Amino acid sequence: MGRKPSTAIKPSCDKRDCFANESGACQCLRNNDFWYRKDKSCPFYKSRAEYEKEIQRLKEKGPIRND
């Protein structure tokens, strides 16, 4: 089963090194119009290297326990 892949048009992304940029489109957000920010930059931007480092840190930390 699972979810159907989205057929919606992905917003464009001008940050070529962003982890979510795939072929010039953001794969994480439905809308990237940050009109409320003075510099209009994406607050979720993270380079692929930063993303990989964060994933590694979380893997080393292990699963979350709810004791």
C-alpha positions in Angstrom: 0.0 0.0 0.0 1.7 3.2 1.2 1.2 6.7 -0.1 1.0 7.6 -3.8 3.9 9.7 -5.0 3.1 13.4 -5.2 2.2 14.7 -8.6 2.2 18.3 -7.4 4.8 20.7 -8.9 7.7 21.1 -6.5 8.8 24.7 -5.7 12.1 25.7 -7.4 15.3 25.9 -5.3 18.3 28.1 -6.2 20.5 26.5 -3.5 22.4 23.9 -5.6 24.1 22.4 -2.5 20.9 22.1 -0.4 20.2 18.5 0.7 16.6 18.8 -0.5 17.5 20.2 -3.9 16.9 17.6 -6.7 17.2 18.9 -10.2 16.5 22.4 -9.1 13.3 21.6 -7.1 12.8 21.4 -3.4 11.8 17.9 -2.4 10.8 18.8 1.2 8.5 21.8 1.0 5.3 22.4 -0.9 5.8 26.2 -0.8 9.0 28.1 -0.4 7.7 31.6 -0.6 9.2 33.1 2.6 7.7 36.6 2.1 7.9 37.3 5.9 11.7 37.1 6.0 13.7 40.2 5.2 16.2 38.3 3.1 13.6 35.9 1.7 16.0 33.0 2.4 14.9 29.5 3.2 15.0 28.9 7.0 15.3 25.2 6.4 18.4 25.3 4.2 21.1 22.8 5.1 24.0 21.8 2.9 24.3 18.1 2.0 27.5 17.9 4.2 25.6 19.4 7.1 22.7 17.0 6.5 25.0 13.9 6.4 26.7 15.0 9.6 23.4 15.4 11.4 22.2 12.0 10.2 25.4 10.4 11.4 25.0 12.1 14.8 21.5 10.9 15.2 22.4 7.3 14.2 25.1 7.4 16.9 22.7 8.7 19.4 20.3 5.8 18.9 16.6 5.5 19.1 14.5 7.7 21.3 13.1 6.0 24.5 9.9 7.0 26.1 10.4 5.6 29.6 
